[in-house]
Amino acid sequence: MTSLGFQSCKNGEGDASSSEIENTDIVPSGTYTGEAIKVDPEEQEVYLKTDDDKTLELYFTDQTKLSKDGETVAFNTLSEGQTLQVEVEKKGKRLDPISVEIVE
């Protein structure tokens, strides 16, 4: 008997860190500050817990500007627990990050 197992396309990572966070919030376009509670390099995605207790799901695009101390930095500079200031544009039920500043 052959046993088959299936996993999502996460290169074998089956732990909770590779799953999406449920119940995220959609907010108006604007600037928000909060803590990075999950960073997913494979998906170029960050979950941000804002100062007013909302959870934002942000998928980076080619146009997203990521910076720290005024300098452009790579996505792998992001880590959970960092304080971020994000400018987002609401597009339907999606939030597009225009700029993300690592404040720490």
N, C-alpha and C positions, 0 to 999 in steps of 0.2 A: 504494500500500500504506500502510495506517495502522499506526503503531506506538503501542501502548498501554503505559504504565508504571503500576505500582501501588506505593503506599507506605502505610505504616501511618498512622493518623490523628494525625500529629505536625505538622500544618501545614507540610508540605514539608521538615521536617528529616529527612534521611536519614543523618546521621552517627552514629557510635557512641555519642554522648552521649544519644541518644534511645532507645537499646535497653536492655532490662532486663539486670541482672547475673545470671548463672547461678550455681547452687550456693550459694544462701543457706542460712543455718542457722536452725533452730527451737530456741529456748531456753525454759526454764521462765519463768513469770511472775516479774517482779522488776525491779530497777533495774540498768542497765548504763551504762557510760561508754565513749566511743570517739570516733572521727573520722568526720564526714560525708564519705563518699567519692563520693557522687552525690546530687544534689538535682534532682528533677523537678517543677517548679511545675505543669505541666499535669496530672499525675497526683496531685499533692499527696503525693509519695512521697519518702522519704529512705532511702538505704542507709548503714548505720553499720558501721564496722569496729571491733569492740570491743577492749578492752585484752588480751583473751585470744584474739585473732585469729579471731573469728567475724564473719561478715557477716550483718547483720540487715536485712530488707526491711520497711520501716514505711510503711504507707498511713495518712495522717492521716484522721481522721473529724471530724465536727462536734463531737464531745466532746473531742478532743485539745486539751490546753492547752499552748501554746507560749509560753515566757517567756525573758527575758534580764534579768539584774539585778533579778529579782523583778517585772518589769513584763510584762504580756501584749503580745506582738508578733505581726505578720503573718507568714505563711508566707514571703513574699519576703525576710524578714530572714535566712533560712537561706542558707548558701553552703558549697560544698565546702571541706574543710580545717578547718572549725570543730570544736571539741570539744563534744560533747553529752552530757548525762546524761538517759537516757530511762527512764521507767517503762512497762513493757509488760505486757499481759495476753495469755497464750497462749489462743487459741480454735481448737482443732483443729490445723490446719497453718498457721495464720495468727497473726501477732503484731499486736495492736492497741496503738498508742501511747496511753497515758493522759495522760502529761505528758512534755514535752520541754523541757529547760533548756539554753539556749546558754551554755556555760561559757567557751569560747574559751580 
